[in-house]
Amino acid sequence: MKDIVSTKEMLLKAQKEGYAVPAFNIHNLETVQVVVETAAEMRSPVILAGTPSTIKYAGADYLISIASTAARKYDIPIAIHLDHFEDVSLIKNYIDLGFRSSMIDASHEPFEKNIETVKEVVEYAHKSGATVEAELGRLGGQEDDLVVDEKDTMYTNPQSAKEFVERTGIDSLAVAIGTAHGLYKGEPKLDFNRLKEIRELVDVPLVLHGASDVPDELVQKAISLGICKVNVATDLKIPFANAVKNYFLEHPDANDPRKYMVPGKEAMKAIVMHKINVCGSKNRV
């Protein structure tokens, strides 16, 4: 019987074959349904990502059960991932519950403290066959409760990235090359030369955070230069919310979630399909 998997094999396969696995931020049953059903239709591996506030809202045990049901139902690799966690004890707790992929974000800490924190998570996670992603550099913008001011944004240093990966033993590295969480105030400018240099020095799969609102051609160029995982959050929430709002405008007396959630799911599905195509992960199962 199939179950949720870690991100290790799916990201290594993506790295080898030159595409990226999309990581979609989910929040509840409906958003999980949209992501996994669409991924199954397109034969794409997929990562379900939950931020600390999402896990708190939906419940870790509920999300693991929903993801496990999806993994048994659909013949595609499905991972469920702890996204932007800063609390080491929470990560350990959720790994014990059944999460097989985690991101420890200690990027706000000094370099040595970041390494120390990440190493602790890696040692714990690997005992359970779970994978660990970490971030070096600092993305600006906002994702759920995480807010980083533009003045605190830092780009990933390639030489530091090499040392960081070697000393921590992480499975994947999130790099800061000019993307940001949330929506952009102008056209994002990505430092592809920096990404190329990181790729030459680092052998683990690389992750692009803040990919919502980034033009498709820039995301695809980043993938061609070694990005193996692309995170998508804001691009999903806005169309879902707008479609539900429009439904209520057209049906002001509506009160049945089985009806008003449907247009939201349909709007979200169109984005999931598009992002899978952009990532090149269609028919990669």
NORLINBEL-V689108 format. One record per residue. N is the residue number from 1. SS is DSSP state (A for helix, B for strand, O for the rest). Layout:
<<N,SS> <N,SS>>
//
This chain:
<<1,O> <2,O> <3,O> <4,O> <5,B> <6,O> <7,O> <8,A> <9,A> <10,A> <11,A> <12,A> <13,A> <14,A> <15,A> <16,A> <17,A> <18,O> <19,O> <20,O> <21,B> <22,B> <23,B> <24,B> <25,B> <26,O> <27,O> <28,O> <29,A> <30,A> <31,A> <32,A> <33,A> <34,A> <35,A> <36,A> <37,A> <38,A> <39,A> <40,A> <41,A> <42,A> <43,O> <44,O> <45,O> <46,B> <47,B> <48,B> <49,B> <50,B> <51,B> <52,A> <53,A> <54,A> <55,A> <56,A> <57,A> <58,A> <59,O> <60,A> <61,A> <62,A> <63,A> <64,A> <65,A> <66,A> <67,A> <68,A> <69,A> <70,A> <71,A> <72,A> <73,A> <74,O> <75,O> <76,O> <77,O> <78,B> <79,B> <80,B> <81,B> <82,B> <83,B> <84,B> <85,B> <86,O> <87,O> <88,A> <89,A> <90,A> <91,A> <92,A> <93,A> <94,A> <95,A> <96,A> <97,A> <98,O> <99,O> <100,O> <101,B> <102,B> <103,B> <104,B> <105,O> <106,O> <107,O> <108,O> <109,O> <110,O> <111,A> <112,A> <113,A> <114,A> <115,A> <116,A> <117,A> <118,A> <119,A> <120,A> <121,A> <122,A> <123,A> <124,A> <125,A> <126,A> <127,A> <128,O> <129,O> <130,O> <131,B> <132,B> <133,B> <134,B> <135,B> <136,B> <137,O> <138,B> <139,O> <140,B> <141,B> <142,B> <143,B> <144,O> <145,O> <146,B> <147,B> <148,B> <149,O> <150,A> <151,A> <152,A> <153,O> <154,B> <155,O> <156,O> <157,O> <158,A> <159,A> <160,A> <161,A> <162,A> <163,A> <164,A> <165,A> <166,A> <167,A> <168,A> <169,O> <170,O> <171,O> <172,B> <173,B> <174,B> <175,B> <176,O> <177,O> <178,O> <179,O> <180,B> <181,B> <182,O> <183,O> <184,O> <185,O> <186,O> <187,O> <188,O> <189,O> <190,O> <191,O> <192,A> <193,A> <194,A> <195,A> <196,A> <197,A> <198,A> <199,A> <200,A> <201,A> <202,O> <203,O> <204,O> <205,B> <206,B> <207,B> <208,B> <209,O> <210,O> <211,O> <212,O> <213,O> <214,O> <215,O> <216,A> <217,A> <218,A> <219,A> <220,A> <221,A> <222,A> <223,A> <224,A> <225,O> <226,O> <227,B> <228,B> <229,B> <230,B> <231,B> <232,B> <233,O> <234,A> <235,A> <236,A> <237,A> <238,A> <239,A> <240,A> <241,A> <242,A> <243,A> <244,A> <245,A> <246,A> <247,A> <248,A> <249,A> <250,A> <251,O> <252,O> <253,O> <254,O> <255,O> <256,O> <257,A> <258,A> <259,A> <260,A> <261,A> <262,A> <263,A> <264,A> <265,A> <266,A> <267,A> <268,A> <269,A> <270,A> <271,A> <272,A> <273,A> <274,A> <275,A> <276,A> <277,A> <278,A> <279,A> <280,O> <281,O> <282,O> <283,O> <284,O> <285,O>>
//
